[in-house]
Amino acid sequence: MRIRSLVAVALLGVVGALSLLATAQAEDTPQVTTITVNPTPDQTPGKPVTASATLTDKSGKTISGVMLKFYVITDAFGPLPMKMAEATTDSTGTATVSFKPTWVGDIKARVYFNGTKDFAASQADFQFKSVGPVKVHANADFGLQSVRDWAPFVVAALVAIIWTTFIVVFLRVVIAMRAESGKPTPAKP
């Protein structure tokens, strides 16, 4: 009987320890987070794009005071993220950044939250249209533009003159050779 009691107490102790361990692990697991990207208007000429996103936990409560990183996804060497900016979420859980695109067209972007010990990492993708940078100056006409306009004709004329010279020299040589072949050869003394 005594052994049964000891075994029962030991089993209860192991079960209790396992339940405490499971509870502790559940409390140590970071909460799931969600990033909601607020609508990003397309760029207007001369103005930066304003991008913002809101971070919430699994119950929909906003998370403030954490860093969100904004990236542009470039396709130059495969789809690679290029850091655009980063911002800390405010009291409403929203982080807002400004970005001046350097190319024209549809831009794919991504927001990252790296996570903390309390909140799990998450990311969200979005897209906007860029009109590109505003030209701050106009290129001046270079002084050689007039040369570029007539240079092909000059080169063509030079090539024609060279070929004409070769043809004239060739014909003179042929005519001279025929003239020489028609003359009687002088007798040898």
Sequence and secondary structure as in RCSB ss.txt:
>XXXX:A:sequence
MRIRSLVAVALLGVVGALSLLATAQAEDTPQVTTITVNPTPDQTPGKPVTASATLTDKSGKTISGVMLKFYVITD
AFGPLPMKMAEATTDSTGTATVSFKPTWVGDIKARVYFNGTKDFAASQADFQFKSVGPVKVHANADFGLQSVRDW
APFVVAALVAIIWTTFIVVFLRVVIAMRAESGKPTPAKP
>XXXX:A:secstr
 HHHHHHHHHHHHHHHHHHHHHHHHHHHS B EEEEE       TTS EEEEEEEEETTS B  S EEEEEEEE 
TTSSEEEEEEEEE  TTSEEEEEE  SS EEEEEEEEE   SSB  EEEEEEEEE      S     TTHHHHHH
HHHHHHHHHHHHHHHHHHHHHHHHHHHHHHHHS      
